[in-house]
């Protein structure tokens, strides 16, 4: 049984940037004894890109989905990385989303964080797949969608 029942689940409503207004969806986080089950259901992803419809998917350390003209989600900060690990071992590094005619569904179990630790952070979808090598963020391209984890 869980001792702390107040942080067993969280969710983020994801919305696309001004350049990607059709992107929308939800990411849920459910705490289990084995780790956190992260489930993403996203619609409106670009169907035509140079990366075969694969999009990097990360938790970032910032607390808001604001930015500037050059980067609409600049305030999302970098990948959530409380232990200063190299990429791809950041706590916020997640498997990519695979677009299917603009839709993506993904569910994964991870023990890199607890739900309590990520509430207030943001989830980001990038325009390119993560190469799981390049520092500090996997050469994942532009941030195209964001949601605050609540």
MOLIN-V8432 format. One record per backbone hydrogen bond with DSSP energy under -0.5 kcal/mol. CO is the residue of the C=O (numbers start at 1). NH is the residue of the N-H. E is the energy in kcal/mol with one decimal. If there is no record, write none. Layout:
# MOLIN-V8432
CO:NH:E / CO:NH:E
This chain:
# MOLIN-V8432
3:5:-0.7 / 4:7:-0.8 / 5:8:-0.7 / 8:31:-3.3 / 10:29:-2.8 / 11:150:-3.1 / 12:14:-0.7 / 12:27:-2.4 / 14:25:-1.4 / 15:146:-2.4 / 17:20:-1.2 / 18:21:-0.6 / 20:23:-1.6 / 23:16:-2.1 / 24:43:-3.4 / 25:14:-2.4 / 26:41:-2.6 / 27:12:-2.5 / 28:39:-2.4 / 29:10:-2.1 / 30:37:-2.9 / 32:35:-0.5 / 35:32:-2.9 / 36:38:-0.7 / 36:110:-2.4 / 37:30:-2.1 / 37:39:-0.5 / 38:108:-2.3 / 39:28:-2.9 / 40:106:-2.1 / 41:26:-2.2 / 42:104:-2.4 / 43:24:-2.2 / 47:49:-0.6 / 49:52:-0.8 / 51:54:-0.9 / 53:99:-4.0 / 55:97:-3.0 / 56:126:-2.5 / 57:94:-1.3 / 58:60:-0.5 / 58:124:-3.1 / 59:80:-2.9 / 60:122:-1.7 / 66:75:-2.5 / 71:68:-2.3 / 71:74:-1.9 / 73:76:-2.0 / 74:77:-1.5 / 75:64:-0.5 / 76:62:-2.8 / 78:61:-3.0 / 80:92:-2.5 / 81:84:-1.4 / 86:89:-2.7 / 90:93:-1.4 / 92:59:-2.2 / 92:94:-0.5 / 97:55:-2.7 / 97:99:-0.7 / 100:103:-1.3 / 102:45:-2.6 / 103:100:-3.0 / 104:42:-2.6 / 106:40:-3.1 / 108:38:-3.1 / 110:36:-3.3 / 114:118:-1.0 / 115:118:-0.9 / 115:119:-1.3 / 118:121:-2.5 / 121:149:-3.0 / 122:60:-3.1 / 123:147:-1.6 / 124:58:-2.2 / 125:144:-2.9 / 125:145:-1.5 / 128:56:-2.4 / 134:138:-2.6 / 137:140:-0.6 / 138:131:-2.5 / 140:128:-2.3 / 142:127:-2.3 / 142:144:-0.6 / 144:17:-2.5 / 145:125:-2.1 / 146:15:-2.4 / 147:123:-2.8 / 148:13:-0.5 / 148:150:-0.6 / 149:120:-3.1
